[in-house]
Amino acid sequence: MSVQSDVRRLTAPDILARKGGEPIVCLTSYHAHTAAVVDRHCDVILVGDSLGMVMHGFESTVPVTLEMMILQGHAVMRGSKRALVVIDMPFASYETSKEQAFVSAARVLKETGCGAIKLEGGKRMAETIAFLVERGGAGARGHAGLKPAGAEIRQAL
């Protein structure tokens, strides 16, 4: 006999539907245990490339690899049940070309099951974001970045 959960994971369209309405709560998690704790208190869990400094003692996010983000993103997915999980694309995994961005994003989405990826760059990344959204299917959404200092989410949804 299988046990099924009544909890439904939030999606990018669910978050978009709240634009201009109820505030969205976004917290950061890097592993399954924290994700399990924060899941019921937030709408979005960000797996940030800041895990390089927080978990691995790096001086910046530059050394963080795509493989590290996939590993930690998969852990957060296992620990959470409700929140939309957004995984950072690390430095040098998307900037070279739209095609590189697609290959990297596809890996993250396929290998973790997350609901969205995040890349930074604002207007200079608009063409890349459009490229990803066009190829991402019905549920794909572009995200123009998270402003770390102000924790302000600016979305290009």
Backbone bond lengths (Angstrom), bond angles and torsions (degrees), N, CA, C in turn:
res aa  C-N    CA-C-N  psi(-1)  N-CA   C-N-CA  omega(-1)  CA-C   N-CA-C  phi
1 M - - - 1.450 - - 1.521 108.30 -
2 S 1.312 116.71 128.17 1.467 119.45 -179.97 1.516 110.43 -96.44
3 V 1.303 114.02 149.87 1.454 120.81 177.70 1.515 107.51 -106.78
4 Q 1.333 116.13 120.70 1.455 119.71 179.15 1.512 109.79 -108.31
5 S 1.325 114.63 144.07 1.458 120.81 -179.32 1.517 110.79 -87.85
6 D 1.332 116.59 142.29 1.462 121.48 175.11 1.517 111.41 -84.91
7 V 1.329 116.98 -5.47 1.454 121.92 -178.56 1.524 108.91 -77.90
8 R 1.327 116.01 128.05 1.457 121.58 178.15 1.518 108.57 -106.42
9 R 1.327 116.04 133.45 1.459 120.66 179.48 1.528 109.27 -73.08
10 L 1.334 115.70 136.41 1.464 120.78 175.36 1.525 109.83 -67.78
11 T 1.319 115.68 149.95 1.459 121.86 179.50 1.525 109.72 -119.22
12 A 1.320 116.05 168.06 1.461 120.32 176.56 1.528 111.12 -57.00
13 P 1.342 120.12 -43.55 1.476 119.02 176.54 1.533 113.24 -61.47
14 D 1.343 118.30 -33.20 1.473 120.93 175.62 1.523 110.16 -61.36
15 I 1.325 116.15 -44.36 1.467 120.99 -179.56 1.531 109.52 -67.09
16 L 1.317 117.36 -43.42 1.468 121.85 178.50 1.526 110.94 -58.90
17 A 1.312 117.37 -38.51 1.468 121.53 -178.77 1.528 112.09 -63.50
18 R 1.306 117.37 -20.07 1.467 121.30 179.93 1.523 113.20 -89.82
19 K 1.328 117.40 -0.65 1.467 120.84 -179.21 1.525 109.77 -55.83
20 G 1.327 115.07 128.31 1.456 121.01 -179.41 1.518 113.63 81.11
21 G 1.323 117.18 -0.08 1.463 121.58 -179.22 1.508 111.56 -113.75
22 E 1.311 115.12 -130.18 1.464 121.93 -179.00 1.525 110.93 -60.69
23 P 1.335 117.27 135.09 1.468 120.19 178.48 1.529 111.69 -59.23
24 I 1.316 114.93 150.27 1.455 122.05 179.47 1.525 108.16 -101.19
25 V 1.320 116.46 132.92 1.458 121.59 178.35 1.524 108.18 -100.40
26 C 1.335 115.98 124.53 1.464 122.34 179.23 1.523 108.44 -124.27
27 L 1.321 116.18 126.02 1.453 121.84 176.26 1.526 108.78 -123.72
28 T 1.319 115.80 159.55 1.450 121.17 -179.71 1.525 109.87 -102.94
29 S 1.325 115.65 141.38 1.458 121.48 175.25 1.523 107.95 -144.82
30 Y 1.318 115.51 148.90 1.456 120.77 179.44 1.518 113.23 -119.93
31 H 1.336 117.96 -5.58 1.465 119.52 -178.32 1.525 111.18 -152.63
32 A 1.308 115.84 170.36 1.461 122.56 -172.67 1.526 113.04 -61.89
33 H 1.328 117.99 -40.63 1.459 120.21 -175.01 1.528 112.02 -65.35
34 T 1.322 117.16 -46.26 1.466 119.95 178.02 1.520 110.19 -66.55
35 A 1.310 117.45 -39.75 1.464 120.85 179.02 1.524 110.68 -58.91
36 A 1.323 117.27 -41.24 1.467 121.31 179.27 1.525 111.43 -63.53
37 V 1.325 116.98 -35.30 1.464 121.20 -179.54 1.532 111.60 -74.32
38 V 1.324 117.68 -45.42 1.473 120.54 -174.42 1.523 113.29 -83.36
39 D 1.315 118.08 -17.31 1.460 122.45 -173.00 1.527 113.53 -52.27
40 R 1.299 117.72 -44.82 1.473 120.31 -176.65 1.528 112.94 -76.44
41 H 1.335 117.32 -8.30 1.460 121.50 -176.76 1.521 113.85 -106.35
42 C 1.323 117.35 -1.29 1.467 118.31 -175.85 1.523 111.17 -141.97
43 D 1.318 114.09 166.91 1.462 121.96 179.61 1.522 111.32 -98.02
44 V 1.323 115.58 -32.97 1.458 122.49 -176.69 1.524 108.55 -130.65
45 I 1.327 115.89 133.94 1.463 120.68 170.58 1.520 106.74 -112.44
46 L 1.317 115.58 122.98 1.455 121.86 177.18 1.520 109.29 -96.80
47 V 1.319 115.90 127.14 1.455 121.32 170.07 1.520 104.24 -97.58
48 G 1.317 115.72 95.90 1.456 121.59 -173.04 1.512 113.74 -86.90
49 D 1.330 114.82 150.64 1.464 118.83 176.25 1.521 111.43 -68.93
50 S 1.326 116.86 -5.69 1.461 121.24 172.98 1.525 110.98 -63.40
51 L 1.334 117.37 -10.02 1.459 119.78 175.38 1.528 110.97 -58.43
52 G 1.311 117.24 -22.93 1.459 120.44 176.61 1.516 112.17 -60.22
53 M 1.322 116.36 -41.42 1.461 120.70 179.49 1.523 111.38 -84.24
54 V 1.333 116.60 -42.84 1.462 121.30 -174.96 1.527 112.36 -69.88
55 M 1.329 117.38 -43.40 1.462 120.59 -174.54 1.528 114.57 -101.52
56 H 1.336 116.41 -28.24 1.458 119.11 -172.23 1.526 114.68 -113.93
57 G 1.325 117.34 -2.56 1.452 120.79 175.86 1.516 115.36 74.27
58 F 1.325 117.98 16.16 1.464 120.28 175.98 1.520 109.25 -69.28
59 E 1.314 116.43 157.46 1.467 120.92 178.49 1.517 112.64 -82.50
60 S 1.325 117.51 -15.93 1.461 122.18 178.66 1.523 108.25 -152.73
61 T 1.328 115.48 -176.71 1.462 120.62 178.23 1.530 112.08 -86.45
62 V 1.305 118.10 -8.45 1.470 122.13 -174.47 1.536 113.32 -56.09
63 P 1.339 120.48 -42.91 1.473 119.15 -178.33 1.535 115.21 -72.18
64 V 1.327 118.18 -9.42 1.464 120.92 -176.90 1.530 109.74 -65.42
65 T 1.329 115.38 133.22 1.463 120.77 -178.30 1.521 111.15 -103.42
66 L 1.309 114.98 164.16 1.456 121.23 175.02 1.534 110.01 -60.77
67 E 1.311 116.93 -38.68 1.460 121.17 179.68 1.533 111.12 -62.87
68 M 1.335 117.21 -38.51 1.467 120.41 177.40 1.517 110.56 -63.80
69 M 1.330 116.69 -42.80 1.463 120.74 -179.49 1.533 110.70 -65.55
70 I 1.316 116.78 -38.86 1.466 120.42 178.42 1.523 110.36 -66.03
71 L 1.320 117.67 -45.18 1.460 121.36 179.70 1.525 111.35 -58.90
72 Q 1.323 116.81 -50.77 1.465 120.25 -177.78 1.530 111.23 -71.74
73 G 1.331 117.41 -34.81 1.464 120.45 176.98 1.517 111.88 -63.32
74 H 1.316 116.19 -41.00 1.462 120.49 178.23 1.523 110.30 -63.83
75 A 1.315 117.30 -39.28 1.470 121.49 177.66 1.530 110.69 -62.80
76 V 1.318 117.12 -44.16 1.471 120.87 179.40 1.530 110.37 -63.89
77 M 1.310 117.37 -39.82 1.467 120.26 176.87 1.532 110.71 -60.81
78 R 1.318 117.33 -40.17 1.469 119.90 179.23 1.525 111.24 -66.58
79 G 1.324 117.43 -33.74 1.459 120.61 -177.64 1.515 114.71 -82.93
80 S 1.306 117.62 -22.96 1.462 120.88 -177.37 1.524 110.68 -103.54
81 K 1.309 115.21 156.62 1.468 120.53 179.40 1.523 112.50 -127.89
82 R 1.336 118.09 -27.65 1.454 122.20 -170.28 1.527 113.81 -112.83
83 A 1.301 117.84 -44.63 1.465 121.81 -171.61 1.526 112.06 -68.65
84 L 1.324 115.29 149.38 1.461 121.55 169.40 1.522 106.64 -70.35
85 V 1.315 117.67 124.48 1.462 121.21 179.14 1.530 108.25 -97.97
86 V 1.337 114.34 124.48 1.460 122.84 179.66 1.520 107.57 -115.63
87 I 1.325 116.45 128.51 1.466 120.43 -177.15 1.525 109.75 -114.49
88 D 1.330 114.73 129.08 1.465 121.48 176.26 1.521 111.29 -63.16
89 M 1.301 115.74 140.53 1.454 121.51 168.60 1.525 105.57 -89.40
90 P 1.335 118.43 122.56 1.463 119.73 -175.63 1.528 112.91 -75.36
91 F 1.311 114.21 163.25 1.460 122.75 178.37 1.527 110.53 -50.47
92 A 1.324 115.47 136.12 1.468 124.97 176.64 1.524 113.79 72.46
93 S 1.346 117.24 15.90 1.461 119.14 177.18 1.527 111.71 -105.34
94 Y 1.345 117.06 -3.58 1.460 119.38 -177.14 1.526 114.76 -148.30
95 E 1.298 119.28 -10.44 1.464 121.39 -171.13 1.530 114.76 -78.26
96 T 1.325 117.87 -25.31 1.466 120.80 -174.55 1.522 112.96 -64.54
97 S 1.335 116.38 -44.50 1.469 119.91 -178.04 1.524 110.12 -160.50
98 K 1.318 115.75 164.60 1.463 121.19 175.05 1.524 110.31 -61.55
99 E 1.325 115.13 -37.58 1.460 119.92 -178.77 1.531 111.35 -67.38
100 Q 1.326 116.36 -41.14 1.465 120.01 176.30 1.527 109.55 -61.58
101 A 1.320 116.72 -43.29 1.460 121.10 179.15 1.527 110.94 -59.80
102 F 1.326 116.65 -41.87 1.460 120.33 179.95 1.530 111.37 -64.39
103 V 1.317 116.90 -46.52 1.471 120.43 -179.55 1.531 109.89 -60.44
104 S 1.320 117.26 -44.98 1.470 121.06 -179.69 1.527 111.11 -65.96
105 A 1.328 116.99 -45.95 1.466 120.80 -179.60 1.525 110.97 -63.28
106 A 1.326 116.46 -41.58 1.465 120.05 179.16 1.525 110.94 -61.19
107 R 1.323 116.78 -40.84 1.472 120.26 177.53 1.523 111.00 -60.40
108 V 1.329 115.89 -48.03 1.470 119.70 -178.26 1.529 110.06 -61.20
109 L 1.313 116.94 -48.42 1.460 120.71 -178.21 1.527 111.82 -63.49
110 K 1.327 117.53 -45.20 1.463 121.32 -178.35 1.522 112.67 -68.93
111 E 1.320 116.99 -42.00 1.462 120.26 -172.76 1.519 113.88 -83.39
112 T 1.336 117.75 -17.35 1.466 119.84 -179.67 1.519 113.12 -111.41
113 G 1.327 117.19 -29.62 1.456 120.42 -174.03 1.518 112.85 79.21
114 C 1.328 117.49 11.95 1.466 121.09 -179.04 1.531 110.57 -64.64
115 G 1.328 116.12 165.66 1.451 121.35 -177.20 1.505 114.64 -92.02
116 A 1.340 117.91 -15.89 1.460 120.64 -178.24 1.519 109.87 -164.02
117 I 1.317 113.88 159.20 1.461 120.01 173.02 1.523 107.25 -118.61
118 K 1.326 116.25 159.78 1.466 121.40 179.34 1.507 108.57 -126.96
119 L 1.322 114.41 132.45 1.457 119.32 172.10 1.508 108.11 -132.98
120 E 1.305 115.71 153.12 1.458 121.06 -176.39 1.514 110.57 -107.06
121 G 1.308 115.34 156.28 1.456 119.19 176.25 1.506 114.31 144.80
122 G 1.322 117.99 -9.66 1.456 120.77 176.82 1.514 113.61 56.54
123 K 1.329 115.81 -135.26 1.465 121.59 -174.63 1.520 113.02 -59.93
124 R 1.316 117.75 -35.00 1.464 119.24 -178.00 1.526 111.94 -67.22
125 M 1.332 117.54 -16.93 1.464 121.11 178.25 1.531 112.55 -101.22
126 A 1.321 117.52 3.84 1.470 121.15 -175.92 1.526 112.45 -56.38
127 E 1.317 117.06 -42.98 1.463 120.55 -179.32 1.536 110.84 -65.27
128 T 1.310 116.49 -40.68 1.464 121.08 178.39 1.524 110.14 -65.63
129 I 1.328 117.09 -43.74 1.464 120.73 179.62 1.527 110.23 -61.68
130 A 1.328 116.91 -43.95 1.469 120.31 177.35 1.527 110.71 -59.59
131 F 1.326 116.92 -42.01 1.461 122.71 178.65 1.533 110.26 -59.40
132 L 1.328 116.80 -45.07 1.463 121.46 -179.66 1.528 111.15 -65.73
133 V 1.321 116.52 -44.99 1.462 120.47 -178.41 1.525 110.60 -63.08
134 E 1.330 117.45 -42.37 1.466 121.21 179.15 1.521 111.76 -59.91
135 R 1.300 118.19 -32.85 1.457 122.14 -176.11 1.517 113.40 -98.47
136 G 1.314 117.18 -3.10 1.456 120.19 -172.48 1.504 116.66 -90.79
137 G 1.299 118.78 -0.27 1.457 120.20 179.40 1.517 112.08 83.10
138 A 1.304 115.06 -175.45 1.468 121.81 -171.84 1.525 113.70 -62.34
139 G 1.337 117.64 -33.05 1.457 119.94 -176.71 1.513 114.95 -91.35
140 A 1.313 118.14 -0.88 1.468 120.45 -175.85 1.519 111.27 -76.22
141 R 1.310 115.70 141.77 1.461 122.11 177.41 1.517 108.13 -139.59
142 G 1.307 116.00 145.96 1.451 120.68 174.84 1.509 110.31 -87.30
143 H 1.313 116.49 151.72 1.464 121.73 178.77 1.518 107.34 -135.98
144 A 1.311 116.12 121.12 1.459 120.07 -173.92 1.513 113.50 -83.97
145 G 1.305 118.18 -4.89 1.455 118.13 172.67 1.509 114.28 134.32
146 L 1.293 114.22 167.69 1.452 123.35 175.96 1.510 105.62 -119.52
147 K 1.305 116.16 128.29 1.455 121.35 -179.49 1.525 107.51 -89.00
148 P 1.328 118.49 98.61 1.460 121.27 -171.54 1.529 114.91 -56.17
149 A 1.313 119.13 -42.38 1.458 120.72 -174.55 1.529 111.80 -62.14
150 G 1.329 117.20 -41.76 1.453 120.39 -177.29 1.509 113.06 -101.61
151 A 1.319 117.88 -1.25 1.456 122.93 -176.73 1.526 111.23 50.23
152 E 1.320 116.02 35.11 1.455 121.36 179.94 1.526 108.91 -97.12
153 I 1.301 115.75 122.02 1.457 118.78 178.54 1.520 108.40 -88.34
154 R 1.320 114.79 123.61 1.455 120.30 174.11 1.506 107.01 -115.23
155 Q 1.306 115.10 118.64 1.453 118.39 -174.44 1.515 111.88 -113.59
156 A 1.291 114.75 143.82 1.463 122.14 172.63 1.510 106.52 -107.86
157 L 1.307 116.08 63.76 1.466 120.60 -177.52 1.498 110.38 -94.44
